[in-house]
Amino acid sequence: MPFCRRRCGYCNFTLVAGRDDLIETYLAALEQELSWLGRPREVDTLFFGGGTPTHLSAQQLTRLFTVVDRWFPRTATCEVSIEANPEDLDDARADVLAEAGVTRVSLGVQSFNSDKLRILERSHDAEGVSMAVERCRRFAASVSLDLIFAAPGETLAAWIGDLAQALALSPDHVSTYGLTFERGTRYWSRLLRDELATAEEELQRDMYLAAIETLNAAGLQHYEVSNFAHAGHRCRHNEVYWQGEPYFAAGPGAARYVDGRRETNHRSTTTWIKRVLAGESPVAESETLPPESAARERLVFALRRLEGVDLDEFSARTGYQVAQLCGDEIDKFLALGMLELEGRRLRLTRAGLLISDALWGEMLVA
């Protein structure tokens, strides 16, 4: 769902801001793209991401669920997640989400600090977050809060304050992301003009460690590099990605992985709409990964989870031994203390967590 009230300066996601005139046409195109599935496909998880799905009106949200439910009937235990911004989640929209059977809401909180919210170009406040969480509690089994750390000028004390305010709302799940400056965003341009500065690496490290310690102490298990959850509240949909399982997708910029083939739709919302309504494929990129590449990718995704990889299970599922794929790299990271091997389970250490993105490149190259 690519629609937003505004584009935040740090955002490089597929979205359009201030183009609500496209929503009805988008929904028609979505119905058309889903019809190309040929038959309904039962799903065990369903995720509405964005953009901001809850930017749609209550009536448009109702139409969205009607369209999607026709083609993606749910299992009895299906997890149904939706991303939402606090300022959009009024009573009317909450009622629609309840009626639609949404079980999980991921709120784009980012911060409770008014100065930080202004820098991040967010339009809600701490009171708005509390009201949104209260509305979600009426129908959702899980409420997740997304937080950003290492904003320009942010201190460690301010970040710890954000964590404390988040925990005061008793979330079932928390995701924490270090702010990144992406090419093509306003933040990137402002960085080049010296109007903004990135946080020092040591400060970013301390903030990440503070999140781990604070959230773990509150009973939220650190189960993936950026994600924490109480028992029974992990994001099952994201775990499909991390376990290398197949998934469908629709909409501009959507990426699917079905029958070993990865396809990504065109990122432009208007181009996607035009292609779909003209009966043309919206796919911009596609590839079928060779077995070895697929196995390497599965290994990297699996290592993002704190429980790591069971080497025997990995071999049974992929046909490859981990040592066969990247034994030298694994040995190096074990020696450096970035990975640890306990029995037949390989996982990141605390030191490895801090630089995990730097490890993956070496494991993915044949």
Backbone torsions as a table, in degrees:
resi	resn	phi	psi	omega
1	MET	NA	104.8	-167.1
2	PRO	-88.4	7.5	-170.9
3	PHE	-93.6	138.5	177.8
4	CYS	-141.8	156.4	174.8
5	ARG	-66.1	-39.7	179.0
6	ARG	-155.2	161.6	175.9
7	ARG	-98.2	119.7	177.3
8	CYS	-69.0	151.2	-173.1
9	GLY	-61.8	-25.0	-178.0
10	TYR	-93.3	-5.2	-168.4
11	CYS	-85.4	131.4	173.5
12	ASN	-123.0	20.9	179.1
13	PHE	-73.2	166.1	175.3
14	THR	-74.0	106.9	178.7
15	LEU	-159.2	162.9	171.5
16	VAL	-128.7	134.8	179.2
17	ALA	-111.2	141.2	178.1
18	GLY	71.0	23.5	179.4
19	ARG	-124.5	49.1	179.1
20	ASP	-63.2	-18.3	177.4
21	ASP	-63.6	-16.6	-178.6
22	LEU	-89.8	-9.9	-169.4
23	ILE	-62.1	-47.0	-177.9
24	GLU	-63.7	-40.2	177.6
25	THR	-66.5	-38.3	176.3
26	TYR	-58.1	-46.9	-178.2
27	LEU	-62.7	-36.2	176.6
28	ALA	-65.8	-41.3	179.3
29	ALA	-67.5	-37.8	178.2
30	LEU	-61.8	-43.3	178.0
31	GLU	-60.9	-39.3	178.8
32	GLN	-66.0	-46.1	-178.9
33	GLU	-62.8	-42.6	-179.7
34	LEU	-65.7	-29.7	179.9
35	SER	-64.4	-22.2	179.9
36	TRP	-72.8	-7.4	171.6
37	LEU	-63.8	-24.0	176.7
38	GLY	86.2	-36.8	178.8
39	ARG	-153.5	156.1	177.8
40	PRO	-60.6	144.1	178.7
41	ARG	-121.8	115.1	179.7
42	GLU	-66.7	137.0	-178.2
43	VAL	-126.9	151.3	179.8
44	ASP	-99.3	-18.3	171.9
45	THR	-139.1	149.3	-179.1
46	LEU	-140.8	125.3	-173.1
47	PHE	-129.0	122.7	175.2
48	PHE	-102.5	107.3	-177.1
49	GLY	-115.6	179.6	-174.6
50	GLY	-153.0	-160.7	16.8
51	GLY	42.8	-158.0	-179.3
52	THR	-133.6	96.9	-179.9
53	PRO	-53.8	-36.8	-177.9
54	THR	-78.5	4.7	170.9
55	HIS	-71.2	-24.7	176.6
56	LEU	-63.0	151.8	175.6
57	SER	-68.6	166.8	178.4
58	ALA	-58.2	-41.9	-179.8
59	GLN	-65.2	-41.4	179.5
60	GLN	-68.5	-36.7	176.1
61	LEU	-62.6	-40.6	177.8
62	THR	-60.1	-43.6	178.4
63	ARG	-64.2	-40.3	179.5
64	LEU	-58.0	-49.5	-178.6
65	PHE	-64.4	-36.3	178.3
66	THR	-62.1	-44.2	-179.8
67	VAL	-64.6	-48.4	-175.3
68	VAL	-68.7	-40.4	-178.4
69	ASP	-63.7	-27.9	179.0
70	ARG	-63.4	-39.5	-173.5
71	TRP	-99.5	-19.6	179.1
72	PHE	-125.1	71.8	174.7
73	PRO	-61.5	149.9	-171.5
74	ARG	-102.2	148.2	168.9
75	THR	-69.9	167.9	-177.7
76	ALA	-62.2	-27.6	-177.0
77	THR	-110.6	24.0	-174.7
78	CYS	-60.9	134.0	170.8
79	GLU	-86.9	125.6	179.8
80	VAL	-118.7	108.3	-176.9
81	SER	-108.0	149.3	172.9
82	ILE	-142.0	138.8	174.0
83	GLU	-84.7	142.6	-177.7
84	ALA	-147.0	150.1	170.0
85	ASN	-100.5	141.9	-175.7
86	PRO	-55.3	-37.9	-174.6
87	GLU	-71.7	-17.7	-178.7
88	ASP	-90.0	-20.0	-167.7
89	LEU	-86.0	75.6	177.4
90	ASP	-86.8	-179.8	-176.6
91	ASP	-62.7	-39.4	-177.5
92	ALA	-63.6	-45.1	179.0
93	ARG	-67.8	-40.3	178.6
94	ALA	-60.3	-38.8	178.2
95	ASP	-63.0	-39.1	178.1
96	VAL	-64.5	-44.5	-179.5
97	LEU	-63.0	-38.3	177.6
98	ALA	-64.7	-46.1	-179.8
99	GLU	-63.0	-33.3	-178.4
100	ALA	-79.4	-6.3	177.8
101	GLY	80.6	26.5	176.5
102	VAL	-64.5	130.1	-177.9
103	THR	-106.2	-14.9	-173.8
104	ARG	-145.2	132.1	177.4
105	VAL	-121.0	131.0	175.7
106	SER	-108.1	107.8	-175.5
107	LEU	-91.2	127.2	178.0
108	GLY	-80.5	74.9	-176.5
109	VAL	-76.7	-52.0	179.6
110	GLN	68.7	-44.6	178.6
111	SER	-165.6	162.7	172.0
112	PHE	-110.2	-6.4	-175.8
113	ASN	-86.2	123.7	-174.0
114	SER	-62.1	-39.2	179.3
115	ASP	-66.7	-42.4	179.0
116	LYS	-66.7	-40.0	177.6
117	LEU	-62.0	-37.5	177.8
118	ARG	-65.3	-43.0	178.8
119	ILE	-64.0	-39.0	179.5
120	LEU	-78.0	-4.1	178.1
121	GLU	63.7	37.8	175.8
122	ARG	-93.1	153.7	-173.5
123	SER	-112.0	9.8	177.4
124	HIS	-106.8	176.0	174.4
125	ASP	-133.0	177.5	-175.7
126	ALA	-60.5	-38.8	179.4
127	GLU	-63.8	-38.2	178.0
128	GLY	-63.5	-35.0	177.9
129	VAL	-65.4	-45.5	-179.6
130	SER	-59.8	-41.9	179.5
131	MET	-65.8	-39.7	179.7
132	ALA	-65.5	-41.8	178.6
133	VAL	-62.7	-41.2	179.2
134	GLU	-60.9	-41.9	178.5
135	ARG	-65.3	-41.4	-179.8
136	CYS	-62.6	-35.1	-178.2
137	ARG	-63.1	-20.4	-178.7
138	ARG	-68.0	-25.5	-174.2
139	PHE	-136.9	-25.6	-172.8
140	ALA	-90.5	135.7	176.5
141	ALA	-74.1	-25.8	-179.6
142	SER	-134.2	134.3	174.2
143	VAL	-121.6	122.7	-179.1
144	SER	-112.5	142.0	177.5
145	LEU	-114.8	128.6	174.8
146	ASP	-95.4	132.3	179.7
147	LEU	-128.5	146.1	176.4
148	ILE	-113.4	135.4	173.3
149	PHE	-119.5	168.1	-179.9
150	ALA	68.3	36.6	172.6
151	ALA	-70.8	157.2	-180.0
152	PRO	-55.1	125.2	177.9
153	GLY	81.7	-2.3	-177.5
154	GLU	-72.8	140.0	176.6
155	THR	-100.5	164.8	177.2
156	LEU	-62.9	-39.2	179.9
157	ALA	-63.4	-39.2	179.2
158	ALA	-65.5	-40.1	178.9
159	TRP	-65.1	-42.3	177.6
160	ILE	-62.8	-33.8	175.2
161	GLY	-64.2	-40.8	176.0
162	ASP	-60.3	-44.2	179.5
163	LEU	-61.3	-41.4	-179.5
164	ALA	-64.6	-41.3	179.8
165	GLN	-68.8	-35.0	175.9
166	ALA	-63.5	-46.4	-178.3
167	LEU	-66.0	-27.5	178.6
168	ALA	-63.8	-19.7	178.6
169	LEU	-91.9	2.8	177.6
170	SER	53.2	54.9	178.9
171	PRO	-69.1	153.6	176.2
172	ASP	-85.3	-20.8	-173.6
173	HIS	-152.6	143.3	176.1
174	VAL	-135.8	134.6	173.0
175	SER	-115.6	133.7	-179.7
176	THR	-123.1	131.9	-177.1
177	TYR	-131.7	130.0	172.9
178	GLY	-72.2	134.3	-178.7
179	LEU	-63.3	132.1	176.1
180	THR	-120.1	148.9	178.6
181	PHE	-102.5	107.4	-174.2
182	GLU	-98.8	140.3	175.5
183	ARG	-56.2	141.4	177.9
184	GLY	91.1	-9.1	178.3
185	THR	-93.7	163.5	175.5
186	ARG	-63.8	-35.0	178.4
187	TYR	-60.6	-40.3	179.9
188	TRP	-62.3	-44.5	178.8
189	SER	-63.2	-42.0	179.3
190	ARG	-67.9	-32.4	175.7
191	LEU	-63.5	-43.8	-179.9
192	LEU	-65.5	-28.1	179.5
193	ARG	-91.4	7.8	179.9
194	ASP	62.2	26.6	176.2
195	GLU	-87.2	-20.4	175.7
196	LEU	-132.9	155.7	177.6
197	ALA	-132.8	145.0	176.6
198	THR	-77.4	152.4	176.7
199	ALA	-69.9	147.6	177.0
200	GLU	-61.3	145.9	-177.1
201	GLU	-57.4	-39.6	-178.8
202	GLU	-64.5	-37.9	177.8
203	LEU	-66.9	-42.4	177.2
204	GLN	-59.9	-40.8	178.4
205	ARG	-61.4	-46.3	-178.6
206	ASP	-64.3	-36.2	178.9
207	MET	-66.6	-42.5	179.2
208	TYR	-63.9	-44.4	178.4
209	LEU	-64.1	-36.8	178.0
210	ALA	-63.9	-38.5	177.5
211	ALA	-63.4	-45.4	-179.7
212	ILE	-59.2	-49.0	-175.6
213	GLU	-68.0	-42.6	-176.6
214	THR	-68.5	-46.1	-176.9
215	LEU	-72.1	-38.2	175.7
216	ASN	-62.1	-40.7	-179.5
217	ALA	-64.1	-25.9	179.3
218	ALA	-88.4	4.9	176.3
219	GLY	92.6	5.5	176.7
220	LEU	-90.2	119.6	-177.6
221	GLN	-77.2	132.2	175.8
222	HIS	-79.6	103.8	-172.5
223	TYR	-110.9	-12.5	176.6
224	GLU	-149.9	159.9	-172.1
225	VAL	-42.3	-45.4	-174.3
226	SER	-111.1	6.2	-168.4
227	ASN	-127.7	142.2	-177.4
228	PHE	-134.9	140.5	-177.3
229	ALA	-152.2	148.3	166.9
230	HIS	-71.5	161.3	-179.0
231	ALA	-55.3	132.5	178.5
232	GLY	82.6	4.9	-175.8
233	HIS	-123.9	19.1	172.4
234	ARG	-63.4	154.0	176.1
235	CYS	-78.3	102.7	-177.0
236	ARG	-64.8	-31.9	-179.5
237	HIS	-64.9	-47.3	179.2
238	ASN	-64.0	-31.5	179.0
239	GLU	-65.6	-26.0	173.8
240	VAL	-60.0	-44.1	178.2
241	TYR	-62.3	-49.4	-174.1
242	TRP	-67.4	-22.3	178.8
243	GLN	-94.9	2.9	176.7
244	GLY	71.7	24.6	-179.3
245	GLU	-86.4	161.2	-177.7
246	PRO	-76.1	154.2	177.5
247	TYR	-154.8	146.8	175.0
248	PHE	-89.6	164.1	175.2
249	ALA	-161.4	153.3	178.7
250	ALA	-149.3	153.8	179.4
251	GLY	110.3	169.3	-179.8
252	PRO	-64.2	133.2	-179.9
253	GLY	75.5	0.0	-176.9
254	ALA	-70.8	141.1	179.3
255	ALA	-118.6	132.5	179.8
256	ARG	-122.6	158.6	177.9
257	TYR	-140.0	98.8	-175.2
258	VAL	-132.8	131.6	178.5
259	ASP	55.0	38.5	176.7
260	GLY	77.5	4.8	-178.3
261	ARG	-112.9	131.7	177.3
262	ARG	-102.5	131.1	177.1
263	GLU	-132.1	141.0	177.6
264	THR	-127.4	128.1	179.3
265	ASN	-73.9	160.1	176.7
266	HIS	-57.9	138.3	-176.0
267	ARG	-76.1	-26.4	-179.6
268	SER	-72.2	124.5	-179.8
269	THR	-63.3	-43.5	-178.4
270	THR	-67.7	-39.5	177.7
271	THR	-65.1	-42.8	178.1
272	TRP	-59.4	-46.3	180.0
273	ILE	-60.4	-47.9	-178.0
274	LYS	-60.7	-44.5	-178.6
275	ARG	-64.5	-47.1	-176.1
276	VAL	-65.2	-46.0	-177.8
277	LEU	-69.5	-19.5	174.8
278	ALA	-87.8	2.0	-179.6
279	GLY	78.6	17.3	-178.7
280	GLU	-101.9	153.5	178.6
281	SER	-65.4	133.6	176.4
282	PRO	-87.9	1.0	-174.7
283	VAL	-69.5	127.5	178.8
284	ALA	-99.7	-31.3	-178.7
285	GLU	-140.3	142.4	176.0
286	SER	-152.1	149.6	176.8
287	GLU	-161.1	148.7	170.6
288	THR	-108.7	114.0	-175.5
289	LEU	-70.7	134.3	170.8
290	PRO	-59.8	153.5	-175.9
291	PRO	-52.8	-41.5	-178.4
292	GLU	-66.8	-42.3	179.2
293	SER	-64.2	-39.9	177.9
294	ALA	-62.9	-39.1	179.6
295	ALA	-67.4	-41.6	178.4
296	ARG	-62.4	-43.0	179.6
297	GLU	-63.9	-41.3	178.8
298	ARG	-61.6	-38.8	178.9
299	LEU	-62.6	-46.3	-178.0
300	VAL	-64.6	-45.6	178.5
301	PHE	-60.9	-42.7	-177.8
302	ALA	-65.2	-34.6	-179.4
303	LEU	-72.2	-13.7	173.7
304	ARG	-67.7	-24.3	178.8
305	ARG	-81.0	139.1	-175.3
306	LEU	-63.6	-26.4	178.9
307	GLU	-75.6	-14.2	173.8
308	GLY	75.3	-150.1	-171.4
309	VAL	-124.1	127.6	169.8
310	ASP	-81.1	115.3	-171.6
311	LEU	-62.9	-38.1	-179.6
312	ASP	-70.5	-40.9	177.8
313	GLU	-64.6	-40.6	179.1
314	PHE	-60.6	-44.6	-179.8
315	SER	-63.2	-41.3	-179.0
316	ALA	-65.1	-35.5	-175.9
317	ARG	-83.3	-29.2	-174.2
318	THR	-109.8	-20.9	-175.1
319	GLY	83.2	5.9	-179.3
320	TYR	-124.3	141.3	168.4
321	GLN	-80.9	141.8	178.3
322	VAL	-59.0	-40.3	179.3
323	ALA	-63.8	-30.7	178.4
324	GLN	-69.1	-34.5	-177.1
325	LEU	-78.8	-47.8	-174.6
326	CYS	-153.5	52.6	-177.9
327	GLY	-60.8	-42.0	-178.7
328	ASP	-63.6	-43.0	-179.6
329	GLU	-65.4	-42.8	178.9
330	ILE	-60.7	-45.4	179.4
331	ASP	-59.8	-41.1	179.8
332	LYS	-63.3	-44.9	-177.6
333	PHE	-71.6	-29.8	173.1
334	LEU	-65.1	-43.9	-179.4
335	ALA	-65.2	-34.3	-179.6
336	LEU	-81.9	-5.8	179.5
337	GLY	79.5	18.0	178.5
338	MET	-87.7	-27.2	175.5
339	LEU	-124.7	158.1	174.0
340	GLU	-136.6	149.5	179.8
341	LEU	-120.8	114.9	178.7
342	GLU	-117.0	108.8	-172.9
343	GLY	64.5	-119.5	178.7
344	ARG	-110.6	23.2	-179.3
345	ARG	-115.5	126.3	-180.0
346	LEU	-106.3	132.0	180.0
347	ARG	-153.1	165.1	176.7
348	LEU	-69.9	145.5	169.2
349	THR	-90.5	176.2	176.0
350	ARG	-60.3	-41.1	178.0
351	ALA	-63.9	-38.5	178.8
352	GLY	-67.0	-35.4	178.1
353	LEU	-57.8	-37.0	-174.8
354	LEU	-69.1	-22.3	-178.4
355	ILE	-132.3	29.1	-171.2
356	SER	-57.7	-38.0	-178.5
357	ASP	-60.5	-27.2	-179.9
358	ALA	-75.6	-18.0	-178.1
359	LEU	-83.3	-33.9	-168.4
360	TRP	-63.3	-37.4	-177.8
361	GLY	-56.9	-40.2	-178.4
362	GLU	-69.6	-30.1	-178.7
363	MET	-80.3	-24.2	-175.8
364	LEU	-84.0	-20.6	-176.3
365	VAL	-86.5	126.1	179.8
366	ALA	-74.2	NA	NA
